[in-house]
Amino acid sequence: MSGTLITVAPTGAEVDKAEVPVLPVTLDELVDTAVKCEAAGASIVHVHLRDDDAKPTLDPVRLRDAVAALRESTDLIVQLSTGGSVRDGEEARLAVLDAEPDMASCTMGTVNFGDDVFTNRWEFVVRLHERMRELAVVPEYELFDLGHLASLERLLDRHGLPFGDHVHVDFVLGVPGGAAGDASTVSAFAEGVRRYLPEGTTFSATGIGRTTLPVMFASLAHGGHLRVGMEDTTSYARREPVTGNDQLVARAAAAAALAQRPAITTVEARKLLRMRDAD
């Protein structure tokens, strides 16, 4: 791939709005940041929602409203998180797909997540995978540890390829309890993609907190794509808070341009991921 797919994850479920006032938590704030991030070079928006108290929610009405509003105001690929927060149950997470997003995340195993546990039982992963295929939703398989590569190989071998027959994964690195966020770990994951997953599999990489830049540069060096956003870091540099998600997207786009793999358009991204509306 001669260009770079940039995903923005603007909100997440962990960052406290009271501590980070620029975090987008209302629908208007989410749409506004999505418009700015698309202009800065993003092709995908990875969506977590908050309620009226800025707490994480998987409310189905809010999910549908968010998908509709993002489609009305942008051409971004709308990717909903089926991870929710560490406290959300399986049925609520599965029901996220009823909002009919273009894409959705599918985490490939249980992982310690700071002081909590992000639970992803095998049976639940299979249900997500199969339900996405039924609904023509393209999955992004999220990998928090190297063992998740082998789990994804097992999933595809036993239950078939996803909708569109293209496999796209995201390495989520630097989470306390998961794989480290450094260049050597990105290299190990990239080699694992070649070893375990179908030919042509694409990958992006996410670095949490201070691991953002080493993961970004290593992913580009290995021919990978990028995910950035305030879900993953609220600091632009040491003692310099992020001013908005578009600031992080602009930096990722600049890095991709320096690597001579400029940010791709949403049209190109849909073709790359073989989405239902790619034509």
Backbone as a ProteinNet text record, in pm:
[ID]
protein_1_A
[PRIMARY]
MSGTLITVAPTGAEVDKAEVPVLPVTLDELVDTAVKCEAAGASIVHVHLRDDDAKPTLDPVRLRDAVAALRESTDLIVQLSTGGSVRDGEEARLAVLDAEPDMASCTMGTVNFGDDVFTNRWEFVVRLHERMRELAVVPEYELFDLGHLASLERLLDRHGLPFGDHVHVDFVLGVPGGAAGDASTVSAFAEGVRRYLPEGTTFSATGIGRTTLPVMFASLAHGGHLRVGMEDTTSYARREPVTGNDQLVARAAAAAALAQRPAITTVEARKLLRMRDAD
[TERTIARY]
84.8	0	88.2	68.9	154.7	114.9	-0.7	-46.9	-72.5	-115.4	-136.7	-281.2	-341.8	-477	-465.8	-532.4	-528	-664.9	-666.2	-786.3	-773.1	-881.8	-882.4	-979.2	-931.5	-1013.2	-1030	-1136	-1140.5	-1175.8	-1242	-1297.9	-1258.8	-1286.6	-1258.7	-1353.7	-1321	-1406.5	-1335.8	-1209.1	-1131	-1100.2	-1086.5	-1044.5	-1159.2	-1127.2	-1224.9	-1240	-1361.3	-1389.1	-1354.6	-1374.7	-1345.5	-1197.2	-1113.2	-968.6	-916.9	-992.5	-951.5	-1070.2	-1088.6	-1207.9	-1227.6	-1119.7	-1135.7	-1177.4	-1191.8	-1235.7	-1376.9	-1400.9	-1535.7	-1627.1	-1731.9	-1822.6	-1968	-2008.6	-2144.4	-2145.2	-2262.8	-2272.4	-2221	-2255.2	-2206.2	-2053.3	-1996.5	-1850.9	-1787.1	-1849.1	-1796.5	-1798.7	-1910.2	-1921.3	-1821.8	-1809.5	-1716.3	-1572.7	-1532.8	-1395.8	-1377.2	-1481.5	-1471.6	-1450.8	-1523.4	-1508	-1364.6	-1312.5	-1176.6	-1072.8	-1096.6	-1000.5	-1001.3	-1117.1	-1122	-1040.6	-1056.4	-980.4	-829.9	-791.9	-650.4	-588.9	-673.2	-618.4	-673.2	-767.8	-824.5	-922.2	-929.6	-1027.1	-1130.1	-1095.4	-1182.4	-1197.3	-1318.2	-1338.8	-1384.5	-1308.6	-1335.6	-1414.5	-1538.5	-1633.6	-1665.9	-1643.6	-1703	-1796.7	-1906.3	-2000.6	-2008.1	-2050.9	-2072.7	-2218.4	-2266.7	-2403.2	-2403.4	-2516.7	-2528.7	-2435.7	-2386.3	-2291.1	-2147.3	-2128.1	-1995.7	-1939.1	-2027.1	-1985.7	-2004.3	-1922	-1934.5	-2072.8	-2123.5	-2255.4	-2259.3	-2339.7	-2368.8	-2517.3	-2577.1	-2719	-2747	-2838.8	-2859.6	-2911.1	-2991.6	-3042.1	-2926.9	-2843.6	-2728.3	-2634.6	-2617.2	-2530.2	-2583.9	-2712.4	-2772.8	-2765.9	-2792.5	-2787.1	-2645.7	-2546.9	-2408.4	-2368.4	-2405.2	-2373.4	-2437.1	-2564.1	-2634.5	-2571.8	-2538.4	-2483	-2344.3	-2263.6	-2129.8	-2137.7	-2231.4	-2247.3	-2300.6	-2383.8	-2441.3	-2336.2	-2242.4	-2148.1	-2010.7	-1979.3	-1846	-1859.6	-1747.6	-1736.9	-1653.7	-1624.9	-1543.3	-1609.6	-1527.5	-1574.3	-1605.2	-1727.5	-1768.9	-1744.4	-1653.5	-1617.9	-1661.1	-1757.4	-1802	-1718.2	-1691.6	-1623.6	-1723.1	-1692.2	-1771.9	-1706.2	-1599.1	-1534.5	-1606.8	-1665.5	-1731.3	-1633.5	-1676.1	-1586.4	-1568.4	-1474.6	-1447.2	-1566.4	-1665.4	-1781.5	-1902.3	-1895	-2009.4	-2020.3	-2144.6	-2170.7	-2168.3	-2163.1	-2149.4	-2268.9	-2389.4	-2506.9	-2514	-2483.3	-2482.9	-2374.5	-2261.5	-2151.6	-2186.4	-2251.7	-2293.5	-2399.8	-2488.3	-2597.5	-2547.7	-2422.6	-2364.2	-2377.9	-2367.6	-2372.2	-2507.9	-2612.1	-2745.3	-2754.4	-2657.2	-2654.5	-2604.8	-2566.4	-2527.2	-2407.6	-2297.8	-2177	-2112.8	-2017.4	-1938.2	-1840.8	-1781.5	-1683.8	-1714.7	-1653	-1660.4	-1535.1	-1497.3	-1380.2	-1418.2	-1318.6	-1335.3	-1204.3	-1202.9	-1080.5	-1060.8	-937.4	-911.8	-875.4	-898.4	-874.2	-882.2	-887.2	-890.6	-751.9	-749.4	-621.3	-638.1	-535.3	-534.8	-531	-609.3	-624.2	-608.8	-482.3	-456.8	-492.8	-580.3	-625.2	-747.2	-796.5	-916.3	-881.7	-984.2	-968.5	-1066.1	-1014.1	-1095.9	-1125.7	-1247.4	-1283.3	-1337.2	-1278.1	-1322.9	-1314	-1420.3	-1423.1	-1423.2	-1369.2	-1362	-1499.9	-1599.4	-1733.6	-1789.7	-1759.6	-1807.3	-1736.3	-1607.2	-1532.9	-1590.6	-1623.1	-1681.9	-1816.8	-1897.7	-2028.8	-2012.8	-1919.4	-1894.8	-1852.6	-1757.9	-1705.4	-1817.1	-1898.8	-2003.9	-2116.6	-2150.7	-2257.1	-2214.3	-2088.7	-2040.8	-2050	-2018	-2026.5	-2171.7	-2264.5	-2406.6	-2455.9	-2405.1	-2452.2	-2367.3	-2268.2	-2177.7	-2102.4	-2061.7	-1979.9	-1835.3	-1743.8	-1602.7	-1540.4	-1477.8	-1414.7	-1274.8	-1238.4	-1098	-1063.6	-977.6	-940.6	-835.4	-869	-778	-693.6	-561.7	-465.6	-388.4	-404.6	-336.8	-211.9	-197.1	-83.1	-49.5	73.3	116.9	32.9	-14.3	-98.3	-227.8	-269.7	-392.5	-377	-253.9	-231.2	-268.7	-223.3	-256.5	-405.5	-468.2	-612.6	-688.3	-640.9	-706	-686	-567.1	-545.6	-644.7	-663.8	-759.7	-901.6	-939.3	-1074.1	-1099.5	-1006.5	-1024.9	-1023.3	-940.6	-932.9	-1061.4	-1120.7	-1240.2	-1370	-1371.6	-1498.2	-1496.3	-1390.1	-1387.1	-1346.2	-1322.6	-1282.1	-1397.8	-1367.2	-1473	-1541.9	-1645.8	-1711	-1608.2	-1611.3	-1517.1	-1391.4	-1367.8	-1253.7	-1118.5	-1117.5	-991	-975.6	-856.7	-830	-750.6	-803.7	-734.4	-727.5	-608.2	-588.5	-529.2	-544.4	-483.8	-408.1	-279	-199.8	-223.3	-278.6	-298.9	-189.8	-90.4	31.6	52.4	111.1	140.6	35.5	-69.3	-168.7	-104.3	-112.5	-58.3	-127.7	-52.9	-109.5	-103.9	-78.4	-68	73.7	89.3	221.7	278.9	410.4	479.2	462.9	471.6	460	595.5	670.2	801.4	824.7	932.2	958.2	978.8	1048.9	1074	945.1	850.4	722	641.8	644.1	578.9	639.3	771.4	838.4	791.1	777.6	731.6	588.5	503.2	365.4	361	439.3	440.1	486.4	587	632.9	524.5	452.7	343.6	231.3	202.8	101.8	141.8	267.3	315	313.3	336.5	345.1	207.9	114.8	-9.5	-130.9	-128.6	-250.8	-243.7	-358.7	-362.4	-276.4	-224.8	-148.3	-235.1	-177.9	-253.7	-316.4	-306.2	-357.1	-290.5	-368.9	-314.6	-322	-234.1	-235.3	-212.5	-271.6	-241.1	-187.9	-134.8	-78.8	-115.2	-140.7	-179.6	-82.5	-25.2	60.1	-8.7	-22.2	-90.6	5.4	-43	35.1	168	275.7	408.8	462	394.9	439.1	386.9	310	247.7	348.2	453.2	547.1	633	693.9	771.2	686.7	562.6	475.2	439	412	378.4	491.1	612.5	725.1	757.3	746.8	775.6	671.9	545.8	441.8	465.8	496.8	525.6	646.6	747.1	867.7	838.3	737.5	701.5	589.2	554.7	449.4	309.4	297.2	167.1	97.5	-20.3	-105.5	-110.8	-189.1	-183.7	-321	-325	-441.3	-391.6	-453.6	-419.2	-548.9	-537.9	-656.6	-649.1	-740.7	-741.1	-790.4	-846.5	-870.6	-738.2	-632.8	-505.4	-401.4	-407.6	-315.9	-378.9	-354.9	-403.6	-287.7	-166.9	-48.6	9.3	38.4	102.2	253.3	305.4	447.4	457.6	577.3	594.2	545.7	455.1	394.3	317.3	273.9	196.5	69.4	-43.5	-168	-213.6	-285.4	-345.6	-451.3	-454.2	-555.6	-680.4	-668	-781.1	-734.3	-826.3	-790.4	-727.9	-772.2	-716.6	-567.7	-521	-378	-300.2	-352.2	-287	-294.6	-408.7	-422.2	-325.9	-315	-224.8	-80.6	-39.8	96.4	116.2	16.7	26.6	34.3	-45.3	-43	91.2	149.5	280.5	387	381.1	476.6	461.2	336.9	312.2	366.6	349.8	402.8	554.6	619.3	765.1	813.9	732.4	766.1	731.4	685.2	644.4	529.4	443.9	320	207.8	165.9	70.7	-63.6	-136.3	-267.7	-359.8	-431.1	-522.6	-659.7	-738.5	-873.4	-969.6	-1088.9	-1190.7	-1231.6	-1233	-1266.7	-1162.4	-1035.5	-928.3	-934.5	-969.2	-978	-1089.3	-1201.4	-1311.8	-1273.1	-1198.3	-1151.7	-1050.3	-959.5	-858.5	-922.8	-1025.6	-1089.6	-1203.9	-1230.7	-1334.5	-1470	-1508.8	-1635.3	-1751.2	-1869.5	-1988.4	-2018.4	-1973.1	-1998.9	-1871.1	-1774.2	-1644.3	-1653.1	-1756.7	-1771.4	-1854.6
-118.4	0	123.2	211.3	328.3	442	434.8	539.7	485.7	574.4	539.1	563.5	463	471.5	526.8	637.1	698.1	688.8	626	615.8	712.4	781	864.8	804.9	793.6	745.5	862.8	940.5	1071.9	1073.6	967.6	979.3	865.4	740	627.2	619	527.1	505.6	537	574.9	587.8	732.3	821.4	958.4	1035.1	1109.4	1185.1	1325.6	1357.7	1489.8	1602.4	1578.7	1682.6	1715.4	1617.6	1638	1685.2	1653.5	1689.5	1760.1	1888	1958.1	1952.5	1938	1936.4	1799.3	1700.1	1567.9	1578.3	1528.6	1536.3	1427.9	1469.2	1371.3	1386.6	1505.9	1521.7	1486.3	1465.8	1432.8	1548.6	1670.5	1786	1794	1768.3	1771.3	1660.1	1542.6	1430.4	1462.2	1514.5	1548	1657.4	1757.8	1868.3	1816.5	1730.9	1678.5	1586.6	1511.4	1423.3	1503.3	1612.7	1698.8	1751.2	1798.3	1852	1742.9	1623.1	1514.3	1463.9	1463.7	1425.5	1524.7	1652.4	1753.5	1739.9	1687.3	1672.5	1546	1452.1	1332.5	1199.4	1198.3	1072.3	1015.2	881.3	811.7	734.7	700.8	621.5	693.2	691.7	740	622.2	594.6	485.4	544.3	499.7	572.4	499.4	569.9	540.2	656.1	627.5	734	755	875.4	911.1	953.7	940.9	983.2	1129.6	1176	1317.1	1356.3	1257	1282.9	1255.2	1238.3	1212.5	1077.1	983.1	847.8	757	653.2	564.4	499.8	490.1	430	352.6	246.4	171.9	183	293.3	314.5	302.6	213.4	189.5	310.5	394.6	514	611.2	631.8	720	666.6	535.5	476.6	503.1	479.7	504.4	652.1	738.1	881.5	924.6	866.6	902.9	857.7	734.8	685.1	775.1	809.3	893	1032	1091.7	1226.8	1230.3	1130.1	1125.4	1106	1024.6	1004.4	1129.3	1203.7	1324.5	1434.4	1441.1	1552.3	1520	1390.2	1350.9	1234.2	1205.2	1083.5	978.1	999	905	767.6	664.5	530.3	529.3	491.5	492.6	353.8	350.3	225.4	235.5	153.4	153.4	55.5	92.8	2.9	-96	-224.9	-325.3	-358.9	-285.4	-305.7	-233.2	-116.4	-37.1	-2.2	-21.2	-8.1	-146.8	-158.2	-289.3	-340.7	-257.2	-297.2	-336.6	-324.6	-356.1	-506.7	-556.7	-698.4	-736.4	-867.2	-917.2	-882.5	-894.1	-870	-724.3	-633.2	-490.7	-462	-528.4	-507.1	-564.2	-678.2	-738	-651.4	-592	-510.6	-382.9	-345.3	-229.3	-243.3	-365.2	-389	-355.1	-350.4	-316.6	-171.8	-90.3	49.3	60.4	-51.2	-59.6	29.4	14.7	89.8	32.6	104.6	51.2	-54.8	-27.8	-116.8	-127.9	-228.2	-240.5	-312.9	-285.9	-352.1	-490.7	-578.2	-714.4	-750.1	-745.4	-771.7	-921.7	-966.7	-1108.9	-1184.5	-1128.3	-1204.3	-1116.9	-1183.7	-1115.4	-1061.8	-944.6	-883.1	-802.6	-804.4	-711.7	-570.2	-481.5	-345.4	-250.8	-212.9	-134.4	-215.7	-161.6	-233.2	-320	-320.9	-395.9	-510.1	-583.5	-691.9	-667.7	-663.1	-647.9	-789.6	-834.9	-974.6	-995.1	-1090	-1127.4	-1278.7	-1347.2	-1493.1	-1540.5	-1657.9	-1712.8	-1719	-1767.3	-1779.8	-1644.6	-1541.4	-1407.3	-1353.4	-1376.9	-1333.8	-1398.3	-1525.3	-1596.3	-1534.6	-1504	-1442.7	-1307.9	-1226.8	-1097	-1114.7	-1202.7	-1228.3	-1270.5	-1363.6	-1416.1	-1315.5	-1240.8	-1141.3	-1027.7	-986.7	-883.7	-929.8	-1053.8	-1105.6	-1106.6	-1144.5	-1145.3	-1005.8	-903.7	-766.4	-687.2	-752.5	-686	-571.3	-592	-496.4	-546.2	-458.3	-496	-489.2	-596.3	-591.3	-532.3	-468	-439.1	-523.3	-621.7	-711.2	-642.4	-617	-547.7	-649.5	-628.5	-720.8	-647.8	-693.8	-631.6	-708.8	-830.5	-912.1	-1005.6	-1057.9	-1140.5	-1266.4	-1321.7	-1440.3	-1418.4	-1292.8	-1262.1	-1288.1	-1286	-1320.7	-1465.6	-1555.3	-1696.9	-1720.4	-1644.4	-1657.3	-1615.9	-1511.3	-1467.6	-1571.3	-1629.7	-1737.3	-1850.2	-1886.3	-1992.5	-1953.1	-1828.9	-1782	-1791.5	-1742.3	-1741.6	-1882.8	-1969.8	-2107.7	-2183.3	-2159	-2234.3	-2171	-2038.7	-1970.1	-1884.3	-1886.9	-1821	-1675.4	-1621.4	-1482	-1388.1	-1262.9	-1165.8	-1121.4	-1041.6	-981.2	-904.3	-925.4	-860.5	-940.4	-1042.1	-1133.9	-1067.6	-946.5	-879.8	-870.7	-901.6	-898.1	-771.9	-694.8	-574.5	-580.6	-558.2	-565.8	-436	-415.2	-299.8	-349.5	-315.2	-346.8	-236.1	-270.3	-171.6	-195.7	-107.5	-132.4	-26.5	-72.1	19.2	21.4	-62.1	-73.5	-147.3	-96.4	-171	-306.8	-413.3	-547.7	-611.9	-532.4	-583	-571	-584.6	-578.2	-437	-429.9	-301.9	-216.4	-86.2	6.9	58	-25.2	16	-43.1	-1.4	-40	-189.7	-253.2	-396.4	-476.6	-429.2	-498.8	-484.8	-366.1	-349.1	-445.4	-459.4	-551.7	-694.6	-734.3	-870.1	-892	-792.9	-803.8	-809.7	-724.3	-723.9	-858.8	-917	-1049.5	-1153.7	-1138.7	-1230	-1224	-1103.4	-1089.7	-1172.7	-1163	-1240	-1390.5	-1427.5	-1570.4	-1635.3	-1564.9	-1627.7	-1592.7	-1478.8	-1428.4	-1434.3	-1426.7	-1442.1	-1339	-1378.2	-1285.6	-1164.9	-1047.7	-926.7	-862	-926.8	-865.5	-730.3	-630.7	-498.6	-476.5	-389.2	-360.9	-212.7	-167.8	-35.9	-57.1	49.3	37.8	159.9	134.1	236.5	233.2	346.3	355.1	436.9	378.5	446	541.5	662.6	757.6	791.8	780.1	819.6	725.6	613.3	520.8	560.3	667.1	706.4	721.9	798.4	827.6	707.8	634	517.9	416	395	300.8	355.4	483.8	544.7	526.9	563.1	555.9	411.6	319.6	179.1	119.8	155.7	104.1	151.2	278.5	330.6	259.4	232.3	166.2	25.3	-39	-175.9	-179.4	-63.9	-61.1	-63.5	-32.9	-35.3	99.1	99.6	218.1	269.4	375.2	445.1	465.8	456.1	503.8	599.6	716.8	817.5	872	950.7	1013.1	1024.6	1101.3	1128.8	1011.6	909.2	785.1	727.5	747	681.2	771.5	901	993.8	1131.9	1198.1	1335.8	1434.7	1386.8	1473.4	1476.3	1594.5	1608.5	1595.2	1647.2	1637	1651.1	1638.2	1647.6	1782.8	1777.1	1895.6	1980.7	1920.4	1993.3	1914.9	1953.8	1880.6	1891.3	1789.9	1792.9	1902.3	1976.6	2080.8	2029.3	1917.4	1857.6	1735.5	1647.8	1526.9	1556.4	1665.9	1698.6	1731.2	1777.9	1802.4	1670.1	1564.9	1433.8	1374.8	1393	1343.2	1416.2	1547.4	1625.2	1579.1	1548.3	1500	1363.9	1275.1	1144	1158.4	1248.8	1271	1327.1	1414.1	1469.1	1359.9	1272.3	1162.2	1068.4	1040	953.8	1017.2	1147.7	1217	1210.5	1226.6	1216.7	1077.4	976	838.5	808.6	909.9	898.2	799.5	796.9	718.4	807.8	907.1	1006.4	945.8	1017.6	972.5	947.4	835.2	802.2	863.4	875.2	930.8	825.6	871.4	776	681.2	728.7	642.5	532.4	569.4	470.2	373.6	423.8	338.6	235.1	275.3	180.9	70.4	105.4	2.9	-89.2	-32.2	-112.7	-216.8	-173.6	-260.7	-342.6	-323	-398.7	-387.7	-262.7	-236.2	-251.7	-261.4	-289.5	-176.6	-53.9	59.7	105.5	15	53.6	97.6	57.6	94.2	219.4
0	0	0	-98	-112.1	-20	40.8	130.5	269.7	358.8	499.1	539.5	596.6	652.2	793.9	820.6	953.7	1019.8	1135.5	1217.7	1334.1	1368.2	1487.1	1588.7	1712.4	1824	1920.2	1905.3	1970.7	2118.4	2170.4	2305.3	2398.5	2359.9	2446.3	2564.2	2655.6	2772.6	2904	2898.5	3021.3	3060.7	2963.7	2994	3060	3164.7	3242.3	3182.8	3140.5	3082.9	3180.9	3309.6	3407.9	3411.3	3379.6	3379.6	3243.6	3137.7	3001.6	2934.8	2957.5	2909.4	2757.9	2678.1	2532.3	2479.1	2567	2522	2464.7	2341.1	2283.8	2341.1	2411	2472.4	2427	2385.9	2333.6	2185.7	2129.6	1987.7	1902.4	1939.3	1863.6	1867.2	1983.9	1995.7	1912.9	1914	1836.4	1687	1637.7	1495.9	1458.8	1543.4	1515.6	1505.6	1599.2	1593.7	1474.3	1437	1319.8	1192.1	1177.4	1059	1050.7	1162.6	1164.8	1137	1191	1172.4	1028.5	964.8	824	740.6	769.5	696.5	719.7	836.8	870.4	813.6	766.1	703.5	750.3	844.1	892.1	790.6	786.4	701.5	782.9	906.6	993.7	1126.5	1182.8	1318.5	1404.1	1509.1	1602.6	1719.1	1738.4	1822.3	1952.3	2063.4	2194.2	2226.2	2294.5	2328.5	2478.8	2516.4	2656.9	2676.1	2800.8	2832.1	2874.8	2929.4	2966.4	3080.1	3153.5	3261.2	3217.6	3085.4	3027.2	3068.7	3105.5	3139.3	3017.3	3003.4	2887.6	2879.6	2757.2	2736.7	2605.6	2604.6	2481.7	2448.3	2486.6	2460.4	2310.8	2269.7	2126.6	2049.8	2113	2044.9	2019.3	2118.4	2100.4	1991.4	1987.6	1885.9	1745.9	1725	1593.5	1556.8	1653.3	1626.7	1589.4	1655	1625.8	1486.1	1450.2	1316.2	1210.5	1229.7	1132.5	1123.4	1237.4	1237.6	1173.1	1199.5	1139.9	989.6	944.1	800.1	731.4	800.2	741	725.4	820	822.6	766.2	750.4	701.4	604.6	537.8	457.2	528	654.9	730.2	740.6	743.7	776.7	926	962.2	1102.4	1162.4	1257	1324.1	1470.5	1510.4	1649.8	1731.7	1855.1	1946.8	2006.3	1996.8	2068.8	2201.8	2234.5	2363.6	2474.6	2439.7	2542	2652	2776.2	2890.6	2951.2	3044.4	3103.9	3184.8	3210.1	3289.6	3205.3	3073.4	2987.8	2963.9	2961.2	2940	2793	2768.8	2632	2544.1	2595.7	2511.2	2467.2	2557.7	2521.2	2418.4	2431.2	2336.2	2199.2	2197.5	2070	2002.2	2081.3	2027	1960.7	1984.6	1916.3	1765.2	1715.5	1571.1	1510.4	1592.7	1541.9	1495	1531.8	1486	1342.7	1281.6	1140.3	1105.5	1178.4	1142	1016.5	960.4	849.4	899	1015.5	1077.6	1226.3	1290	1434.8	1482.7	1605	1661.7	1712.6	1712.5	1766	1834.7	1967.2	2042.3	2057.5	2033.3	2015.5	2142.2	2257.9	2379.8	2503.3	2617	2746.3	2780	2842.5	2877.7	3006.6	3091	3204	3149.2	3210.6	3158.3	3276.4	3303.5	3423.6	3546.1	3629.5	3749	3721.2	3597.4	3560.9	3466.1	3425.2	3328.5	3213.8	3091.8	2971.6	2922.1	2945.9	2921.9	2781.2	2710.1	2576	2562.7	2607.3	2601.2	2455.8	2431.2	2296.4	2231.7	2305.4	2248	2207.3	2285.9	2252.6	2128.5	2118	1999.8	1873.7	1881.4	1767.3	1730.5	1830.9	1803.4	1734.4	1781.4	1717.1	1572.1	1550.8	1415.9	1321.4	1363.6	1276.3	1257	1361.3	1348.6	1255.2	1261.3	1169.1	1024.9	1000.9	863.9	815.5	903.7	867.5	830.1	899.3	880	780.6	718.9	623.9	689.1	813.7	888	884	846.7	838.1	977.3	1024.1	1155.9	1151.8	1260.9	1287.8	1410.2	1390.5	1499.2	1585.2	1711.6	1800.8	1877.7	1874.5	1933.9	2043.5	2166	2278.9	2321.1	2272.3	2308.5	2193.1	2191.7	2079.2	2064.1	2174.2	2165.7	2090.1	2079.9	2006.4	1856.6	1807	1666	1639.2	1727	1710.3	1730	1819.1	1838.1	1712.9	1645.9	1522.5	1412	1404.2	1306.7	1331	1456.4	1492.2	1453.1	1479.8	1447.1	1296.6	1216.8	1071.9	1015.5	1072.3	1026.2	1054.3	1170	1210.2	1161.5	1146.7	1119.6	993.4	919.1	789.3	795.2	675.7	662.3	694.4	728.6	755.7	627.5	643.1	527.8	445.7	313.6	224.4	201.1	284.5	270.5	292.4	347.6	377.7	529	579	723	756.8	851.5	899	1050.9	1105.4	1249.6	1301.6	1432.4	1498	1620	1628.2	1746.4	1848.5	1964.4	2071	2174.5	2176.9	2252.8	2361.4	2471.1	2580.5	2689.2	2679	2786.2	2904	3026	3140	3153.1	3132.4	3130.6	2993.9	2890	2753.3	2702	2570.5	2509	2518.4	2523.1	2536.5	2411.9	2430.5	2318.2	2274.7	2203.3	2155	2016.7	1953.1	1814.6	1799.5	1895	1882.9	1893.4	1974.3	1984.8	1856	1795.8	1665.8	1564.3	1565.3	1473.5	1496.2	1622.1	1652.9	1604.6	1622.6	1575	1422.5	1357.6	1211	1156.8	1219.1	1178.1	1204.8	1315.5	1346.2	1244.3	1194.1	1088.9	967.5	927.8	811.9	838.7	963.7	996.9	1013.3	1078	1119.1	1032.7	967.1	905.8	753.6	686.9	541	469.3	355.8	273.3	237.5	245.2	215.9	337.5	455	577.9	600	635.5	667.7	817.9	866.3	1009.5	1035.3	1143.2	1197.6	1338.6	1398.4	1532.4	1614.6	1741.8	1837.3	1953.8	1989.3	2107.6	2215.3	2333.8	2444.1	2514.4	2543	2620.4	2555.2	2633	2584.7	2477.5	2453.8	2348.7	2210.8	2203.3	2076.5	1963.3	1986	1877.2	1837.4	1929.7	1884.7	1809.5	1852.7	1782.6	1644.3	1635	1506.8	1405.4	1445.6	1352.9	1314.8	1410.7	1381.3	1287.3	1305.6	1216.5	1073.4	1057	923.2	862.3	943.8	893.5	844.2	902.5	863.4	759.1	703.6	603.2	660	789	854.9	853.3	910.9	916.9	1060.2	1085.5	1213.5	1274.7	1410.4	1485.1	1591	1596.3	1695.4	1754.2	1861	1917.1	2067.7	2123.6	2266	2349.4	2287	2359.9	2409.2	2331.1	2356.7	2422.8	2398.4	2463.6	2472.4	2583.1	2598.3	2607.1	2578.3	2575.9	2435.2	2386	2255.4	2268.4	2374.4	2407.3	2558.2	2611.3	2755.8	2806.7	2903.1	2965.2	2864.3	2753.3	2651.8	2621.1	2679.5	2655.7	2510.2	2466.7	2333.5	2328.5	2219.2	2202.3	2132	2064	1993	1915.8	1881.8	1808.2	1672.8	1609.4	1478.4	1485.8	1601.7	1620.3	1609.1	1666.8	1661.2	1520.9	1454.3	1317	1224.3	1241.3	1155.6	1172.2	1295.3	1316.3	1250.1	1261.8	1197.6	1046.2	989.9	844.8	800.1	881	847.3	851.2	951	959.1	839.6	801.2	685.6	558.3	545.3	427.2	423.9	538.5	545.1	506.9	539.5	502.6	356.8	285	144.4	126.9	229.9	224.9	277.1	199.3	249.1	286.9	370.3	415.2	296.5	300	191.2	218	112	122.9	175.2	210.7	256.6	144.3	20.2	-93.6	-107.4	-97.2	-105.4	11.9	130	248	232.9	177.7	158.7	60.7	-41.1	-137.2	-71	5.7	74.4	165.6	238.8	337.3	278.7	149.1	76.3	145.5	168.3	234.2	137.4	192.2	109.9	13.1	42.5	-45.9	-116	-131.7	-188.2	-332.1	-401.7	-542.8	-561.5
[MASK]
+++++++++++++++++++++++++++++++++++++++++++++++++++++++++++++++++++++++++++++++++++++++++++++++++++++++++++++++++++++++++++++++++++++++++++++++++++++++++++++++++++++++++++++++++++++++++++++++++++++++++++++++++++++++++++++++++++++++++++++++++++++++++++++++++++++++++++++++++++++++

